Amino acid sequence: MTVEKNQFDEGVNRVSSLLALYDSLQIEGSARTSKEKRPTDILRAALVLLHSAEEDYFRNILIHWYPIKADSKALSEVSLAGSDGRTSKYSFDRFASFSGKTVDEVISESVREHFSRMSFNSYKDIDSRLKKIGLSLGAYKRQAEIDALIQRRHKVVHEVDLMQDESSGKSRTRPIKSAQVRIWMECSMGLVQTIDEQVSAWEKQETQPPEESSVGIDETVCAGEEPNGV
């Protein structure tokens, strides 16, 4: 398991805590007055937090591995740190702020800045960006649920999760259920697991010690004996 996965799991635990809080309020629901705040807003908060944990994982994976795994074409899409997202040509004075840093340090800094402000608005976004570092999501089969999770999160964040009631002409909140949020949480966990298994294999390759090579020395010499014919 990677450091990035551990951080994602902490986010999922926070989502689970919100779902548990919602369940406990449902049990106490008979004592709640109509003027009190809707407990379903807890589910909306859980949904937003889940998507945030997911995006944070994707960004951290890209920040870590893009300098290592991305090819020159993919790297050309990353703007130089401090250039406000522009990928045009740079004059020499632009590099003065990087004096004393190695090329690798400048690349890592630029990649971090580039992906730190990135969001993922669809499953296609996730897939296309991860492919640039050699990650495959072919084994994952719940793309539609991930898209539904992202779309609903946008409704909550940008539209206060309101919809038009055709009968009254007034706005009302969209219904949301704990069971659906749990399904989205399971889908998100499955997607992250698919990615993390591949990344964990990369990490093992990086930490694996190099194989000892045989130099073909006569064992009799190593034992202190002179080779035959001397």
N, C-alpha and C positions, 0 to 999 in steps of 0.2 A: 504494500500500500504506500502511495506517495504522500509527501507532505501536503500537496494540493488536495488530495482526497481526504486527508484528516480534517482539513479546514472545511471542506464541503460537508463532511459528516457532522461537524459541530453546528453548522447552519441547519441541517436537517433535524438535529436534536432540538433546536430552538423552535422549528416548525411543529415538531411533535408536542412540545410543551404548550404551544398555542392551541393545538387541536384538543389536547387533554383539558385545557381550561374551558374551551367551548363545550366539551362533553359534560363537564361538571356544572356549568351554567344551565345546560339543558335539563339536568336532573332537578335543579332548583327553579326551573322555569315557572312553576305554578305560583311562586311567591313574587314574581316580577310584575310590575305595573306597565301599562302600555306606554307611559311617558319615558320609561327608561330606554337607554340606547340599545340598538339592535345587537344581539350577540353574534349575528352572522358577520358583523364587521371584523370579528376576530378571525373568521375564516378568510376574509379578504386580506387582512394583514398577514396571515400565514401564507397565502398564495404569493403575495409580493415578496416576502422573505425567501420563499422557496426559489423563486426565479432569480433573486439576487444572489443566493448561494450558488446556483447553477452557473450564472454568468461569471461570477467571481472565479469559479473553477476553470472555465474555459479560458478566461483571460490569463490566469496564472500559468496554465499549461503552455499557452502560446508565448508568453513572456520568457518562460524557462527554456523552451525548446526551439523557438524560431531561429535564434542565432546559430544553432547547432544543425538543425534539420532542413531549414528552408533553402531552396536553391537561389541562384542569383536573380532570377526573374521575380520570385516572391519577395526577396529582400529589396528589390528596386521599388516596391510599393510602400515601403516604410520611409517616412520622411526623417530627416536629420533632427535630432533632439533640439528643441527650441526654435524650430522653423514654422510653428503654427500649422502643421499638417501639409505644408507645401513640399512637393517632391521634385521641384525644378532644380536646375544647376545652381551650385553654390560657389561664391567667390572665396578666395583664400582667407579673407578677413573673417569669414563665418566660422572658420576652424580655430580661431584664436582662443575661444572660450574652452576648447578641449586640450589646450596645451598641457603636456605632462601625462595625458591619458593614452592608453594603448588603443589600437584599432578595435580590439575585442570589447574594450570598455565603452567606446563610443557606440558601437553597434548595439550592445546590450542596453545602454541608456536610451537609445533611439527606439528600440523595440518596446521597451517598458512604457515610454511615453505614448507611443502609437497605440498600443493595445489597452492601456489604462483608461482611455476615453472611449473605447469601442463598446457597442451594445450588439446584441444578437436578436434580430427581429423575426426570425423564422428558423425552422429546422434546416432549411437550405443554407442559411447564413452559417450556422454551426458547422454543417458538413463541409461546405466549400472552404472555410478558413482552416479547419483541422486537416483537410487533405493536403494543404500546402506544406505541412510538416510530416506527411506520410502516414497520418492516422486514417484508418478505415472504419466507417460506421455500417458497413454492409451487413454485419451480423445483427444489427439493431432493427427491430421491426415495428416500433411504436411511434413512428414519425408523426402521425396524425394527432396523437395525444400531446406530444411536445408542442406542436403548433397551436393546439387548443389552449394549452397552459399559457403560452406567450401572448396569444390574442386576448385571453381573459385578463391577464395581468395588465395589458395596455388599457383595457376598458376600466379597470379599477383606478389606475394611476392617472389616466388622461381624461376620463369621463365620469369619475366618481362612481363608476359601475351603475350608471343610470340608463334607463331605457324608456321609450315613449309608450304609454299605455293607450292603445288605440281606442278603447271604449270611453275613457274619460278625457283623453287628450293631455293628460298630465304626465309628468315624469315620475318614475318609481325605480327602486333598486332592482337589479336583476336577481333572481333567486340563485342561491348557492348552497351546496350541501357539503357536509363534512366528508361524506363518502367520496365525492368527486375530487376534493382536495387531496385525499389520501391516495387516490388512483394516480393523480398527477405527481405526487411525491414518489410513488413507486416507479413511475416511468422515468422521472428525473434521476433517481438512484440507479436505475438500470442503464441509462445512457452514460452516466459518469463511470459506472463500473466497466462498461464496454471500452471506454477510452482508457481508463486507468490500468487495465490489464496489459494493454499495449505499451503504455508509458513505463510501467513497472519492469517490463522485459527490457526496455532500453536502459533503464537504470542498472539492471543486473549486468548488462553487457559492459557498461562503463566502469563498474566496480570489479569486474572479474579480472583477476591477476593474469598477466600474459603467460603463455605456456613456455616452460623451460625447453630450450633447444638443445639437442644432442650435438656435441662437437666431434664425436667420433674418436676420442682418445683411447689408445690401447689400455685396457684395464690393468695389464701387467705393469705398465709404467706408473699408473696411479698407485699401485700397491708397493712401489719402491723397487720393482724388479726391472732389470734391463731387458729390453726386447731381444728376441732371438737374433743371432747373427752379429751381435755387437761384442 
